[in-house]
Amino acid sequence: MPAQPSRKQGPPAADDAAGSRPRAATGLRADAQHNRDRILEVARESFTTRGLDVPLTTIARRAGVGAATLYRRFPTRASLVTEAFSEQLTACVSVLDEALEDEDPWRGFRTVIEQVCAMQATDRGFTAAFFSEFPDATEYNRQRSRAEEALALLVRRAKDAGALREDFDHSDLPLLLLANSGIVGENRQVSLAASRRLVAYLLQSLRAEHAEPLPPPAPLVLDQLHTRY
């Protein structure tokens, strides 16, 4: 009598085994989600302390994953940078939206300047990311454009209210941020204290009642600032 085929199943194929593992809400397996979260955590820290040009292989090594794993999740530097700082950008836009809702146009403008400069003093990575261009990052660029439009509206409201000096130019914001970046150092607390004092001086000079004639505006745009990091 011929032998009957065995009904006992062998071990599952690699894809089946992987598919049986718990998956996160993103659709990734739990271990893959852990790797992704760890890469983003290390990337944010590295970009903040060392700038956006830190080697991606260094980030992979510090995250405890192989370079192939990093590139599988984030095939370009831009994709990693924009994902690493997406939450900060959303928070920044929320600050601007709240400032636009402030009944006092000067207070709204002042609050944004203070918070943006404080962010710059403590998180160089996000500041550099915000002022950089990422042509393929559609959602990130949409949020960034929205933030720039909100800044322009804040300036116009403060001028219309007679609080912000009339000759404040769109290039004065990059000028202010370049000045603030000069005091950013390794000690976050010292940088933040110095930034607050500098910004207080600058805001006083921007009040309409203190306005005196100024030299012509410098040809600065926000996109130039990322070269500082």
C-alpha positions as CSV (number, residue, x, y, z in Angstrom):
1,M,0.0,0.0,0.0
2,P,1.5,3.3,-1.0
3,A,2.4,5.7,1.8
4,Q,-0.2,8.4,2.5
5,P,1.0,12.0,2.3
6,S,1.7,13.5,5.7
7,R,-1.0,15.9,7.1
8,K,1.6,17.5,9.4
9,Q,2.4,21.0,8.3
10,G,5.9,22.3,8.2
11,P,7.2,25.5,9.6
12,P,5.5,28.7,8.1
13,A,7.3,30.5,5.3
14,A,9.2,33.6,6.3
15,D,6.5,35.9,5.0
16,D,3.8,34.0,6.9
17,A,5.9,34.1,10.1
18,A,6.4,37.8,9.7
19,G,2.7,38.3,8.9
20,S,1.7,36.6,12.2
21,R,3.6,39.1,14.3
22,P,1.7,41.9,16.0
23,R,1.3,45.0,13.9
24,A,1.2,48.7,15.0
25,A,-1.5,51.1,14.0
26,T,0.7,52.2,11.1
27,G,0.5,48.7,9.5
28,L,4.1,47.9,10.4
29,R,5.0,44.9,12.5
30,A,5.8,45.8,16.1
31,D,9.5,45.3,15.6
32,A,9.6,47.3,12.4
33,Q,7.6,50.1,14.2
34,H,10.1,50.1,17.0
35,N,13.0,50.5,14.6
36,R,11.2,53.3,12.8
37,D,10.5,55.1,16.1
38,R,14.0,54.7,17.2
39,I,15.4,56.0,13.9
40,L,13.2,59.1,14.2
41,E,14.2,59.7,17.9
42,V,17.9,59.5,17.1
43,A,17.5,61.6,13.9
44,R,15.8,64.4,15.9
45,E,18.5,64.4,18.5
46,S,21.3,64.3,15.9
47,F,19.9,67.0,13.7
48,T,19.4,69.2,16.7
49,T,22.8,68.8,18.1
50,R,24.9,68.3,14.9
51,G,22.8,69.9,12.1
52,L,21.0,68.5,9.2
53,D,24.2,67.2,7.5
54,V,25.0,64.5,10.0
55,P,25.7,61.2,8.1
56,L,22.7,59.0,7.9
57,T,24.9,56.0,8.6
58,T,25.8,57.6,11.9
59,I,22.0,57.9,12.7
60,A,21.5,54.2,11.8
61,R,24.4,53.1,14.0
62,R,23.2,55.1,17.0
63,A,19.6,53.8,16.5
64,G,20.9,50.2,16.5
65,V,19.8,49.4,13.0
66,G,21.5,48.7,9.7
67,A,21.8,51.3,7.1
68,A,19.6,49.2,4.8
69,T,16.8,49.4,7.4
70,L,17.1,53.2,7.6
71,Y,17.0,53.6,3.8
72,R,14.1,51.2,3.5
73,R,12.0,53.5,5.7
74,F,13.5,56.8,4.7
75,P,15.1,56.5,1.2
76,T,16.3,60.2,1.2
77,R,17.7,62.6,3.7
78,A,14.7,64.9,3.0
79,S,12.2,62.2,3.8
80,L,13.9,61.6,7.2
81,V,14.3,65.3,8.1
82,T,10.7,66.1,7.2
83,E,9.3,63.1,9.1
84,A,11.5,63.8,12.1
85,F,10.2,67.3,12.5
86,S,6.6,66.9,11.3
87,E,5.2,67.2,14.8
88,Q,7.2,70.3,15.5
89,L,6.0,71.9,12.3
90,T,2.4,71.2,13.2
91,A,2.9,72.7,16.6
92,C,4.5,75.8,15.0
93,V,1.5,76.3,12.8
94,S,-0.8,76.0,15.8
95,V,1.2,78.7,17.5
96,L,0.7,81.0,14.5
97,D,-3.0,80.2,14.3
98,E,-3.4,81.1,17.9
99,A,-1.5,84.3,17.4
100,L,-3.9,85.3,14.6
101,E,-6.8,84.7,16.9
102,D,-5.4,87.1,19.5
103,E,-7.4,90.3,19.6
104,D,-4.2,92.3,20.2
105,P,-2.2,92.2,16.9
106,W,1.0,93.3,18.6
107,R,0.8,90.7,21.3
108,G,0.2,88.0,18.7
109,F,3.1,89.2,16.7
110,R,5.4,89.4,19.7
111,T,4.4,86.0,21.0
112,V,5.3,84.3,17.7
113,I,8.7,86.1,17.5
114,E,9.4,85.1,21.1
115,Q,8.4,81.5,20.6
116,V,10.2,81.0,17.3
117,C,13.4,82.5,18.6
118,A,13.2,80.3,21.8
119,M,12.7,77.3,19.5
120,Q,15.7,78.3,17.5
121,A,17.8,78.7,20.6
122,T,17.0,75.2,21.9
123,D,16.3,73.2,18.7
124,R,18.6,74.0,15.8
125,G,17.5,71.0,13.9
126,F,13.9,72.1,13.5
127,T,14.8,75.7,12.7
128,A,17.1,74.5,10.0
129,A,14.4,72.1,8.7
130,F,11.8,74.8,8.7
131,F,13.9,77.2,6.6
132,S,15.1,74.5,4.1
133,E,13.4,73.5,0.9
134,F,12.2,69.9,0.3
135,P,10.7,69.9,-3.2
136,D,9.2,66.4,-2.9
137,A,7.8,66.7,0.7
138,T,4.3,67.8,-0.4
139,E,2.6,67.8,3.1
140,Y,5.6,69.4,4.8
141,N,5.8,72.1,2.2
142,R,2.0,72.8,2.5
143,Q,2.4,73.3,6.2
144,R,5.4,75.4,5.8
145,S,3.7,77.6,3.2
146,R,0.8,78.0,5.6
147,A,3.1,79.1,8.3
148,E,4.7,81.7,6.1
149,E,1.3,83.1,5.1
150,A,0.4,83.3,8.7
151,L,3.6,85.2,9.5
152,A,2.9,87.7,6.7
153,L,-0.7,88.2,8.0
154,L,0.6,88.8,11.5
155,V,2.9,91.5,10.2
156,R,0.2,93.2,8.3
157,R,-2.2,93.1,11.3
158,A,0.4,94.6,13.6
159,K,1.2,97.4,11.1
160,D,-2.5,98.1,10.5
161,A,-3.0,98.4,14.3
162,G,-0.2,101.0,14.4
163,A,1.9,98.9,16.7
164,L,4.6,97.6,14.4
165,R,6.8,100.1,12.7
166,E,5.6,100.8,9.1
167,D,9.0,100.2,7.5
168,F,9.3,96.6,8.8
169,D,10.2,94.6,5.8
170,H,9.6,90.9,5.0
171,S,13.4,90.5,5.0
172,D,13.6,91.7,8.6
173,L,12.4,88.4,9.9
174,P,15.4,86.5,8.5
175,L,17.6,89.3,9.7
176,L,16.2,88.9,13.2
177,L,16.6,85.1,13.1
178,L,20.1,85.3,11.9
179,A,21.0,87.6,14.8
180,N,19.3,85.2,17.2
181,S,21.2,82.2,15.8
182,G,24.5,83.9,16.7
183,I,23.9,83.3,20.4
184,V,23.0,79.7,20.1
185,G,25.6,77.5,21.8
186,E,26.0,74.1,23.4
187,N,24.3,75.1,26.7
188,R,20.6,75.2,26.1
189,Q,19.7,77.1,29.2
190,V,22.3,79.8,28.5
191,S,21.2,80.0,24.8
192,L,17.6,80.4,25.8
193,A,18.4,83.1,28.4
194,A,20.5,85.1,25.9
195,S,17.8,84.7,23.2
196,R,15.1,86.1,25.5
197,R,17.1,89.1,26.3
198,L,18.1,89.7,22.7
199,V,14.5,89.3,21.5
200,A,13.3,91.8,24.1
201,Y,15.8,94.4,22.8
202,L,14.7,93.7,19.2
203,L,11.0,93.8,19.9
204,Q,11.4,97.2,21.6
205,S,13.0,98.5,18.5
206,L,10.2,97.2,16.3
207,R,7.5,99.2,18.1
208,A,6.0,102.0,15.9
209,E,6.5,104.6,18.6
210,H,10.2,104.0,18.7
211,A,10.7,104.1,14.9
212,E,13.5,106.1,13.6
213,P,14.8,106.1,10.0
214,L,16.7,102.9,9.0
215,P,19.1,101.9,6.2
216,P,17.4,100.0,3.3
217,P,16.4,96.4,3.9
218,A,18.9,93.6,3.2
219,P,18.0,91.2,0.4
220,L,17.4,88.2,2.7
221,V,14.9,85.4,2.4
222,L,13.9,82.6,4.8
223,D,15.3,79.9,2.6
224,Q,18.9,81.2,3.0
225,L,18.9,80.6,6.7
226,H,19.5,76.8,6.6
227,T,23.1,77.5,5.4
228,R,23.8,78.6,8.9
229,Y,23.4,75.1,10.4
